[in-house]
Amino acid sequence: MNTNFERIVIIGYGKATGEILKYTDDRRADYGYTLQFIEHELHALSVTGQICEERGIPFASMPDKRELGDYLKKIQEKTLIVSASNNFLFPAALVERENITIINFHNALLPDYPGRNAPSWVIYQGEERTGITWHYVTAGVDEGNIIIQKSCEIGPDTKAYELTEVLMDLAYEGFGECFDAVLQETAAARPQGFSRERRMYRSSEIPGGGFLDLQEPTEKIYRLLRSVDYGKSGIFPPLQMEVSGARAEALRYRKIAPEKRQVGADMMYLPFEDGDLLKIKYRML
């Protein structure tokens, strides 16, 4: 198989990045490129370092944005940079270089929900479907032409961490499906087609403003709770609410049948339209 790319650099963390790293390593014999992994965001349970050690893949840790940018700008050979689960914003000067091509995985169906924490926003907004997008990187955030997309359903009880797991699997599947076309520069990428209503979601934003309005319908409250639920990852702080005129924060929640209701301190039950209850455990601040 032929490609003009001499080098692949993978930047990212997490499950999908690990699988993509192994896949590109397995395909080296087909194309003859060199492979390197760069860890930009440090994660204690990251598997990528171990994969690099086991397979002899050059590994570098560059948490500093300026250091990473300067390093990438020095690349001279024709290089494909794979941005997988990576929040580094590539400088325009790098993106515009003729010897550099960058593809990025986004955890939503672009052009909708660009920016950060897309799984949270699709749940909060009540979407029934979402998915992933692999796209070419341009100077604009999440604006490049779409290479491939894969979609999935959002269940009525899906939590953000559960949806994220599904999207990671789709990201790996999509990468494998478009890899050869990207390397051979034959991918039939298409423009996104932006609308005036398109907005960028930023890392500083929290669905619902981080506040549970107990006057809202229970279904909407449940969506908000699920949208910020990343398990032990702690991406968002606990949601706050007002209880008896004082501030409290939600600790745990669960959808239960009425017969499982129990009396307890710092606990409330909100009714769903179908008769089930939303149980919220909270603590006063």
C-alpha positions in Angstrom: 0.0 0.0 0.0 1.2 3.5 -0.8 1.2 6.7 1.2 3.2 9.9 1.1 3.0 10.2 4.9 6.3 9.3 6.5 5.2 9.8 10.1 2.2 9.5 12.3 1.9 11.3 15.6 -0.9 10.4 18.0 -2.0 12.7 20.7 -4.7 11.8 23.3 -5.7 9.7 26.3 -8.2 7.1 27.3 -9.6 3.8 25.9 -10.2 5.0 22.3 -6.7 6.4 22.0 -5.1 3.2 23.3 -7.0 1.2 20.7 -6.1 3.6 17.9 -2.4 3.5 19.0 -2.4 -0.3 18.8 -4.1 -0.2 15.4 -1.7 2.2 13.8 1.2 0.2 15.2 -0.2 -3.0 13.6 -0.5 -1.2 10.3 3.0 0.1 10.2 4.2 -2.8 8.0 1.6 -1.9 5.4 2.8 1.6 4.9 6.3 2.0 6.4 5.6 5.1 8.4 7.2 5.9 11.8 4.9 6.2 14.8 5.0 8.3 17.9 2.7 9.0 20.8 2.5 12.2 22.8 0.6 12.5 26.1 -0.6 16.0 26.5 -3.1 15.6 29.3 -1.9 13.5 32.2 -4.2 10.7 33.5 -3.3 8.4 36.4 -5.0 5.4 34.9 -3.9 6.0 31.3 -3.1 2.8 29.3 -1.2 4.5 26.5 2.2 4.6 28.3 2.0 0.9 28.9 1.1 0.2 25.3 4.1 2.3 24.1 6.4 0.4 26.5 5.1 -3.0 25.4 5.3 -2.2 21.7 8.4 -0.1 21.6 6.6 3.0 20.4 8.4 6.3 21.2 6.5 8.1 24.0 6.7 11.7 25.1 4.8 13.6 27.8 4.2 17.3 27.0 1.5 18.8 29.3 2.7 22.3 28.5 0.8 23.8 25.5 3.7 26.0 24.3 6.2 23.1 24.5 3.8 20.8 22.5 3.1 23.5 19.9 6.8 24.3 19.4 7.7 20.6 19.1 5.0 20.0 16.4 6.1 23.1 14.4 9.6 21.6 14.1 8.4 18.5 12.2 9.8 18.5 8.7 8.6 15.3 7.1 5.1 14.7 5.8 3.2 13.9 8.9 -0.3 12.8 9.9 -1.3 14.0 13.4 -4.1 12.0 15.0 -5.9 14.0 17.7 -7.8 11.4 19.7 -9.6 12.4 22.9 -7.3 15.5 22.9 -8.2 19.0 24.0 -5.1 20.8 22.6 -6.0 23.5 20.2 -3.5 23.3 17.2 -2.0 26.7 16.3 -3.1 28.1 12.9 0.6 28.2 11.9 0.8 24.5 12.3 -2.5 23.6 10.7 -1.6 25.6 7.6 1.7 23.9 6.9 1.8 21.8 3.7 3.6 18.9 5.3 1.1 18.5 8.2 -2.3 16.9 8.1 -4.4 16.7 11.3 -7.5 14.7 11.9 -9.6 15.0 15.1 -12.2 12.8 16.8 -15.1 14.8 18.1 -17.7 13.1 20.4 -20.8 14.5 18.6 -22.3 14.7 15.2 -20.8 17.9 13.8 -21.7 20.6 13.0 -24.0 20.2 16.1 -22.5 20.4 19.6 -18.9 21.6 18.9 -16.6 22.3 21.8 -16.3 20.5 25.1 -18.3 17.9 27.0 -20.7 17.1 24.1 -22.1 14.0 25.7 -23.4 16.1 28.5 -25.1 18.6 26.3 -26.8 16.1 24.1 -28.3 14.4 27.1 -29.3 17.7 28.7 -31.0 18.9 25.5 -33.0 15.7 25.3 -31.5 14.4 22.0 -32.5 10.9 21.1 -29.4 10.3 18.9 -25.8 11.4 18.8 -22.5 10.0 17.6 -18.9 10.7 16.7 -17.2 12.7 13.9 -13.7 12.3 12.5 -12.8 15.5 10.7 -9.8 17.4 9.3 -8.5 20.1 11.6 -8.6 23.7 10.4 -7.8 27.0 12.2 -11.4 27.1 13.5 -12.4 24.8 16.4 -14.3 21.7 15.2 -14.9 23.3 11.8 -13.0 21.1 9.4 -14.5 18.9 6.7 -16.1 15.6 7.9 -14.3 12.4 7.0 -16.7 9.9 8.7 -19.5 9.9 11.2 -21.1 7.1 13.2 -24.3 7.4 15.3 -26.0 5.8 18.3 -29.1 6.1 20.3 -29.4 7.9 23.7 -31.6 5.9 26.0 -34.0 7.5 28.5 -31.8 6.6 31.4 -28.4 7.0 29.7 -25.8 8.8 31.9 -22.9 10.8 30.5 -20.2 8.3 31.5 -22.2 5.5 29.8 -22.6 7.5 26.6 -18.9 8.4 26.6 -18.0 4.7 26.6 -20.2 4.0 23.6 -18.7 7.0 21.8 -15.2 5.8 22.5 -16.0 2.5 20.8 -17.5 4.3 17.8 -14.4 6.5 17.5 -12.2 3.5 17.2 -14.5 1.8 14.7 -14.7 5.0 12.6 -10.9 5.4 12.6 -10.4 1.9 11.3 -12.9 2.5 8.6 -11.3 5.7 7.3 -7.7 5.1 8.0 -6.6 3.9 4.6 -8.4 6.6 2.8 -6.8 9.3 5.0 -3.3 7.9 4.5 -3.8 7.5 0.8 -5.4 11.0 0.7 -8.5 9.7 -1.1 -11.0 10.4 1.8 -14.2 11.9 0.4 -14.5 14.6 3.1 -17.5 17.0 3.0 -18.0 20.5 4.4 -20.0 20.7 7.6 -22.6 23.3 6.5 -22.8 25.6 9.5 -26.0 27.4 10.6 -26.4 30.7 12.3 -27.7 29.0 15.4 -24.5 27.0 15.9 -22.8 27.7 19.2 -19.6 26.6 20.8 -19.7 24.7 24.2 -16.9 25.7 26.5 -15.2 23.8 29.3 -16.3 26.4 31.8 -20.0 25.8 31.0 -22.1 23.4 33.1 -25.6 22.2 31.9 -28.3 24.0 33.8 -25.7 26.4 35.1 -24.9 23.8 37.7 -28.2 24.3 39.5 -31.2 22.0 40.0 -34.4 23.9 39.8 -36.8 21.7 41.7 -39.8 23.5 40.2 -38.9 22.1 36.8 -40.5 18.9 35.5 -38.9 15.8 37.0 -38.0 14.5 33.5 -35.9 17.7 32.9 -34.3 17.4 36.4 -33.4 13.8 35.6 -31.8 14.8 32.3 -29.7 17.4 34.1 -28.5 14.9 36.7 -27.6 12.3 34.0 -25.9 14.9 31.8 -23.3 15.7 34.5 -22.8 12.2 35.7 -19.3 11.0 34.8 -19.1 8.6 37.7 -15.8 9.0 39.7 -14.2 11.2 37.0 -15.5 14.4 38.6 -15.6 16.5 35.4 -18.3 18.7 36.9 -18.8 19.8 40.6 -22.0 18.5 42.4 -25.2 20.2 41.3 -26.6 22.7 43.8 -30.2 23.3 44.6 -32.4 25.2 47.1 -34.0 23.1 49.9 -36.3 24.8 52.5 -34.7 28.2 51.6 -31.1 27.1 52.0 -28.5 25.9 49.6 -27.8 22.2 49.2 -25.9 19.9 46.8 -27.0 16.7 45.2 -24.9 13.7 46.2 -26.6 10.8 44.5 -29.7 10.1 42.5 -31.7 7.1 41.2 -34.9 6.4 39.3 -37.0 4.0 41.5 -40.4 2.3 41.6 -42.8 3.9 44.2 -42.7 0.8 46.4 -39.0 1.3 47.0 -39.4 4.6 48.6 -37.8 4.9 52.0 -37.9 7.5 54.7 -34.6 9.1 55.5 -32.9 12.4 56.3 -31.5 14.6 53.5 -33.5 12.6 50.9 -36.2 13.7 48.5 -38.5 12.0 46.0 -39.8 13.7 42.8 -42.6 12.0 40.7 -42.2 11.1 37.1 -45.2 11.2 34.7 -45.1 7.4 34.4 -45.5 7.0 38.2 -41.8 6.2 39.0 -39.9 8.4 41.4 -36.6 10.3 41.2 -34.7 9.8 44.5 -32.1 12.4 45.3 -29.8 12.2 48.2 -28.4 15.6 49.2 -26.5 17.5 51.9 -27.0 21.0 53.2 -24.2 23.5 52.6 
